[in-house]
Amino acid sequence: MNKPNFSRPISRRNFLKLAGGAALTAAGAGLLPQYLRKVLLPVGVAEAALGDPPNLYFAGTDGWMYLPPNPPISFFHPDNYAPAPFTTYIFGFRNITGMNSAQIANQKMKAQHNAPLFWVDQYDPNANGGAGNEFRLQLTNLGLQMRPDLTDSHTVHWHGFRNVIPFFDGEPTGSVSVPVGRNFTYIYRPRDPGTYMYHCHVEDVEHVHMGMTGLVFVRPLQNGNTALYPSGKFAYNDNDGSTGYDREFAMFLSEVWAESHWCDAHIQLPEWSDYHADFSLLNGRVYPDTLAPNGSIDPFNPVRDANGDLIATPGYEHLQYQPLSALVTCQEGERVLLRFANLGFREASMTLAGIQMRVVGRDATLMRGRDGTDTSYETDTILIGAGESFDTIFTAPPYQGPGPYDTYVLYNRRYSQVDNLADADGFAGQRTEIHVYPSGALQAQQYPNDWGGA
């Protein structure tokens, strides 16, 4: 009998794991023998070989992002390796849907933070003539250009997805991971509407913190029912229109410990027991950059240059790889859905000053008891633990004037996270604004976090 052959080289990090014992299981399928990894196809393989084409195609790689350089944090921030105008090394995902092979190869070292926002429809077995509406997400691993010695695999773990099996990367020890240069297609049948997050499940403490995190939500089958709410848009299948909304905005909370990012760029091993967050981010930015315009954020109609790269908004070149704005724009009387998710390691206390929010969902679950009792509630503050999500709806108050819009503040009232403990001239934290316009001032929203145009 021939012995199985391990054809993949073992990285420095995996070698340390194996030396520690019981590490092969913890490393997942990325360290399995070649004969158990044949379902992972090489990058560039024909779509036909994978069956139906994917709805989205993501790549895992590394890159640089921007965080305010003043005041500096010892010699860890800004990173002296970072090309201007960037400051901080990251791992992350990129949306490469529709790219050719040359463009895909060009996306190494161009990771995005947060990872691309996307959304799917609830599974309907009667859709498409009875074939159903499965959602396919293809993942490829381009490798880490800055750290070629780290041959880490990647996965897309859909946090909170109610089918914990290896195919969906439901748990990290036995799930299929994608080695460098390979492809894998996840096929989802999402049956539970609400707000989720996704992240890499390999080396998850490091990969999550380095930026392989994003937000995803499931739209309910009830969508399109204008009899329950005029817009026909809902957060859940409520059957009474109580979760109907006119505009929606994602609010993704994350953190950066500058030392760990510096260590990964400089071939060092951070001591995770020393963890302390230097930056608290909202949609991958800190205030006032949270108010800056969106880049290209529609995952199904991305805008890119000829090389497939993200196009920076003029005047905001430093936010090229942080394209998701956290500014909320709405008109008086409109109902606005805020989708909160926290993939930092600390609890957040998000407060909307001057406006009451109604919590209609938590952890992708409608706020209803088993007997149908309404358990939603109004508040101006929600406490969000690590790995939790909340769906809240507020009604925009009457426009007061005299300016073009009224301003309300949405912020993390935990002192260390609202301003990152910086001086007045330094960097701020998890804070943004709600701009309430008079009726008729904005266009309809085309996709989440779209401002609608004044």
Helices and strands as residue ranges (DSSP letters): H 12-20, H 23-27, G 28-31, G 34-36, E 41-42, G 47-50, E 56-65, E 88-95, H 101-105, E 118-121, H 127-130, E 135-141, E 157-159, G 166-168, E 182-188, E 194-199, H 204-210, E 213-219, E 247-256, H 258-265, G 272-274, E 279-282, G 289-291, G 317-319, E 328-331, E 335-342, E 348-352, E 357-362, E 377-379, E 381-384, E 389-395, E 406-412, H 415-418, E 431-437
